[in-house]
């Protein structure tokens, strides 16, 4: 097999999807690489890429999922990034560019970035004070006003509870009373 150009990430060699794709297009005339959206919603997309031989038989596939906003590139191009990752996995499963690893350069770089972000968030969480205000009859009116503002913003009751519970130790009876007053339930 032809040795493809690779890049080194933390001591391991990875072949970029563009290199895999160039090799595929120049060496497998008549073959095709087709993408299909498996799932898309407000926060993520899943794409499957399938390689077909010159007789239109499926011979390899790859699937990828990207979360909107989960990385710098995914803030604006999560759909394109997902398709590229699916192509890379399909081409790797076909045997192109897997001398060292199936993952593409882009996938590995993205994973490293996400790990660094996760560690940063964990440190920030550890540095957050552990004390919370307790929900009482005395602060009930202020909390209810805050909950009503969240409701006006379009948040559902469960979302409002999560937001409140981040800063306040909730009182079950007072929460039930608040819900009844706000929703009539």
N, C-alpha and C positions, 0 to 999 in steps of 0.2 A: 504494500500500500504506500502511496505517496505520503511523504512527511509534510504536513501542513505547518504554516507559520503559526507559532503560539506565543503567548505572553506568560510571564511568570508572576504569579500572585502568591505571596507568602511561601515561596519555595516549591510551588507546584506549577506545572505547565498546563495551560488551558488554550484551546483553539477557539477563536472568536467565531460567532455564527456567520459573519460575512465571509470568512475563509472557507468554512464548510459549504456555504451556499455556492461560492465561486467554483469549488471543486466539483460539487454536484452538477451544476449547470454545464460545465465543460466536459465532464466525463460520462454523463448519463443522458445522452441525447434521446429525446422521446419520452423520458420519464417526467413526472410532474409532482409538484409539491403543493398540496391544496390545504387551505386553512378553513376551519369551520368554528363558529362561535358556539360553544356548548352552553354557556350561561353568562348572562350579563345582568347586573343590577346596579343600584345606586353607588355601591361601594367596591365592587370587584368585577372581574371578567375572567372567564375560563375559555381557553381556545385549544382546539385539537388540530394538529397538523398531520396530514397523511401523505406518504410517498406512494405513488403508483408507478408501476413499471410501464414499459412501452405498449403493453396489452391492456392497460388500465386495471391491473390487479393490485390491490393494496399490499404493500410489502413491508412497510414500517410506519410507525406513528409516534407522536410525542404530544404530551399535554402539558399546559402551563396555566398558572393562575396568578394574577397580579391584583393587588389592592390599590385602589385609587388613593394617591397621596402618601403611600407608604415609604416612598423614597423621593429624592430630588427629581429624578426622571419621571416617576409615576405621578407627580403633581400635574403634569400636562400631557403625558404620553403613555399612560398605563396600558391603553389598548394596543398601541404599536409595540411596546415593550413585551407585552404578553405574546403577541404573534411571533416576534423574533425568538423569544424563549421556546415557544412550541416548535418552531422550525428547527432550532438548535437541537432540541431533544429528539425530534424525528430523524434528523440527519445523523445524530449520534447513534440512535437505535439501528439505523441503516449501516452503521460502521464507519462513518466519516468523522474524523477528528477525535477519535477516542483513544489515542495512544496512551494518555495519562488519566483522563477523566471524562465522564459523560457531560458533566456540567459545563456550560459555556463560561467564557470570561465574564460576560454581563451578569449571569446568574450568581457567580461567585462574588463578584464585586458588590452586587446588590445585597447578598447575604451578609457580607462583612459589614456593610454600612448599617444594615438593620440590627446586627448584633451590637454594634457600637452605640446605636440609638437606644436600644433596650437597656444596655448597661447604664447609660446616662440617666434614663428614666428611673431605673432602680435606685441609683445613688440619690437622685432628687427626692424620691419617695422616702428613703431612709432619713433624709435630712428634714423632712416635714414633721412639725411637732405632732406628737401622738395625742395631744389633748383635744377634746371636742366639747362643744357646748351641749348641754343637755336640753332637750325640748321640754318646756314647762308651760304652765298656764300663763306665766308672766311674759314669755317671749312668743306665745302662740300667734298673736295678731301680726307681728312682724313676719313670722314664718309663713303665715297664710298669705300675706300680701306678696311675698316672694314667690310662693307657689302659683298664685294667680297670674303674676307676671310671666312665669314660665309657660303657663297654659296659654296665655295670649300669644306667645311666641310659637305656638303650635305643638308644644311638647305634650306627650301623653302622660297619664298619671304615673305609670311605672318609671318613666324617665325622670319625672319630678322627684319621685322618692329616691332614686339613685343620686341625683344632684344634692338633695337635702342630706342624705345619709353620709355624704363625703365630709360634711362639716359639722353635723349635729347627731347626737345620740337620740334616735327617735323614740317617742312614747307611743305605744300601740294604740291606746285609747284616744289620744289626741290626734293621731294620724287618721284613725277611722272617722272621728268627728269632722276633721278637716275635709276629708273626701266627701262625706255626706253633705256638708255645707256647700262645697264647690260643685258637686256633680248631682246632688240630690239622690245619691245611692246609699 
